[in-house]
């Protein structure tokens, strides 16, 4: 499960939106540029996991939230 095909800016917006009601959210500890880089690394990791799932015959679920 991951989000290998999402746009980093879109995911950043989703994280900010989810964090509005959670003062303890980990994302509050990061500046936007650092958070964007973290999101980009999560996307890259999701791409690796997706490739491995395909390679070894495991299901993979792309968790992109519909607009």
C-alpha positions as CSV (number, residue, x, y, z in Angstrom):
1,X,0.0,0.0,0.0
2,X,1.3,3.4,-0.9
3,X,1.0,6.4,-3.2
4,X,3.5,6.0,-6.0
5,X,1.6,8.1,-8.6
6,X,0.5,11.0,-6.5
7,X,1.6,14.6,-7.0
8,X,3.9,15.7,-4.2
9,X,2.2,19.1,-3.8
10,X,-1.2,17.4,-3.7
11,X,0.0,15.0,-0.9
12,X,1.5,18.0,1.0
13,X,-1.9,19.7,0.9
14,X,-3.6,16.5,2.1
15,X,-1.2,16.2,5.0
16,X,-1.7,19.9,5.9
17,X,-5.5,19.4,5.8
18,X,-5.4,16.3,7.9
19,X,-3.2,18.0,10.5
20,X,-5.5,21.0,11.0
21,X,-7.4,19.2,13.8
22,X,-4.4,17.4,15.3
23,X,-2.0,19.7,17.2
24,X,0.3,16.7,17.8
25,X,0.7,15.8,14.1
26,X,4.3,15.1,13.2
27,X,4.0,17.4,10.2
28,X,3.8,20.5,12.5
29,X,7.4,19.9,13.4
30,X,8.6,20.5,9.8
31,X,8.8,23.5,7.5
32,X,7.0,23.1,4.1
33,X,10.2,22.5,2.1
34,X,11.4,19.8,4.5
35,X,7.9,18.2,4.5
36,X,7.8,18.3,0.7
37,X,11.1,16.5,0.5
38,X,9.8,13.9,3.0
39,X,6.7,13.4,0.8
40,X,8.9,13.0,-2.2
41,X,10.9,10.3,-0.5
42,X,7.7,8.6,0.6
43,X,6.5,8.6,-3.0
44,X,9.9,7.2,-4.2
45,X,9.6,4.4,-1.5
46,X,6.1,3.7,-2.6
47,X,7.4,3.2,-6.2
48,X,10.0,0.8,-5.1
49,X,7.5,-1.2,-3.0
50,X,5.0,-1.2,-6.0
51,X,7.8,-2.6,-8.3
52,X,8.7,-5.3,-5.7
53,X,5.0,-6.3,-5.3
54,X,4.7,-6.7,-9.1
55,X,8.0,-8.6,-9.3
56,X,7.0,-11.1,-6.5
57,X,3.3,-11.3,-7.4
58,X,1.9,-9.5,-4.3
59,X,-1.0,-7.1,-4.5
60,X,-0.3,-3.4,-4.2
61,X,-2.9,-0.8,-3.4
62,X,-2.4,2.8,-4.6
63,X,-3.9,4.9,-1.8
64,X,-4.4,8.1,-3.8
65,X,-7.4,9.9,-2.4
66,X,-9.9,10.9,-5.1
67,X,-10.5,14.6,-5.5
